[in-house]
Amino acid sequence: MSGVNEFIDNELKSNDVVLFMKGTPQFPQCGFSGQVVQMLDYLGVDYKGINVLSDMEIREGIKTYSNWPTIPQLYVKGEFIGGCDIVREMFQAGELQAHMQEKGITVRGAA
């Protein structure tokens, strides 16, 4: 396993919700990353944002790791959920909230 895969593995094991994104949660540097940040913030979920722009190895490594070509990528409890479109569809359908709760993650405003 390469160093970048170990780093990704470790981040996914150490954090319940991880968003590999362009920019940071405070300053997203692409619209798609920004949309996912807004959805996670709306849910009040604790998550770790990892800026792929700060490290080309991570940027390429996460695409290989997930076998998914685009950023952002959302992981919950180590499981790849999807990119912006999938996350948005799940969010709008209430599935993202339900999935988080099923995994034992606290969601704001959830019954």
Beta strands, then each sheet from edge to edge (+ up, - down):
strand 1: 17-21
strand 2: 48-51
strand 3: 73-76
strand 4: 79-82
sheet 1: 2+ 1+ 3- 4+
end
